[in-house]
Amino acid sequence: MTAEKLEDIEIRLLLEALHLRYHYDFRNYALASIKRRLRVAREQLNFETFSALQEGLLHDPALLPRVLGYLTIQVSEMFRDPSYFLALRERVIPHLRTYPSLKVWVAGCSDGEELYSLVILFREEGLDERTLFYATDINQQALANAQAGLFSLDRIRLFTENHRKSGGKSSLSDYYSAAYGKASFDKRLRQRVVFADHSLATDAAFGEMQLISCRNVLIYFKRPLQDRAVGLFKDSLVRNGFLGLGAKESLRFSDHHSAFADFVPSERIYQRRGE
Ligand SMILES: C[S@@+](CC[C@H](N)C(=O)[O-])C[C@H]1O[C@@H](n2cnc3c(N)ncnc32)[C@H](O)[C@@H]1O
């Protein structure tokens, strides 16, 4: 048996152990990137083999957050792909205005960049006070970071530029103050945000959302898991509610394709069809 095949078996067993012991389910994530990230974890955590890492994980719960840190990718930006946020502003917001109250779910919110972008956009459009935001992720550290609302000051120039390109109506600097090399975002932005540990792989749907933004998460999943997640979105959206995906993601091959209509195809924004 080649070393490569043996490694695949060890990785499958490790993912199985992670699921059985801690209920984190990475078994249906795209294998190439899981492998890459587990190799880095094994090296940096000083385990000889994946089997040794598996044994360590089974017996030492303190290893779990460290391994999860390697398995989940936290790359994000505020107003990432500004044209997406511009399309929300120009095309989706006019529909959302017709609701007396709104629920928005940011699934896979990472350290909060996408969440703050949406809260600021809703504030600029005068919808923040009637909106409840749900920000979810499986990475506890990322959720804690999102809740703290601190971002390195050297990222602010990019965020400001993105905000401007997204049709921003105010100055981003209105929403943060600089402290200890960090931009600290105004806690009032978090007043109507519920942060929750929720997995698209194992948890249930949320109810009655008008907008779900889940960007750059499905790309890490295999087809069956993508279908599970999109099924949750379908069940969580009100009729005619909106779903926004990342620039490299699409519903084209989804089992649930027929439940959605293209709304702004270039920005991967879909609308839930009525029954
Ligand atoms: C690359 S980040 C995307 C951040 C942000 N949505 C954006 O587009 O900039 C992917 C996020 O998905 C989260 N994630 C991975 N698997 C998940 C799952 N099963 N359920 C919920 N979130 C998950 C990761 O922890 C990470 O925070």
The ligand as a Gaussian input file, in Angstrom:
#p B3LYP/6-31G(d) Opt

LIG

0 1
 C      -13.465000      31.502000       4.599000
 S      -14.483000      31.841000       5.993000
 C      -15.717000      32.858000       5.259000
 C      -15.986000      34.090000       6.067000
 C      -17.031000      35.048000       5.471000
 N      -18.304000      34.390000       5.297000
 C      -16.555000      35.644000       4.168000
 O      -17.042000      35.263000       3.104000
 O      -15.660000      36.483000       4.199000
 C      -15.333000      30.292000       6.250000
 C      -16.031000      30.203000       7.604000
 O      -16.919000      29.087000       7.604000
 C      -16.875000      28.483000       8.877000
 N      -17.376000      27.101000       8.772000
 C      -16.720000      26.006000       8.319000
 N      -17.514000      24.927000       8.417000
 C      -18.706000      25.353000       8.912000
 C      -19.927000      24.698000       9.246000
 N      -20.078000      23.386000       9.093000
 N      -20.946000      25.446000       9.728000
 C      -20.805000      26.792000       9.911000
 N      -19.662000      27.465000       9.624000
 C      -18.625000      26.750000       9.135000
 C      -15.404000      28.593000       9.260000
 O      -15.197000      28.424000      10.653000
 C      -15.073000      29.991000       8.766000
 O      -15.308000      30.949000       9.765000

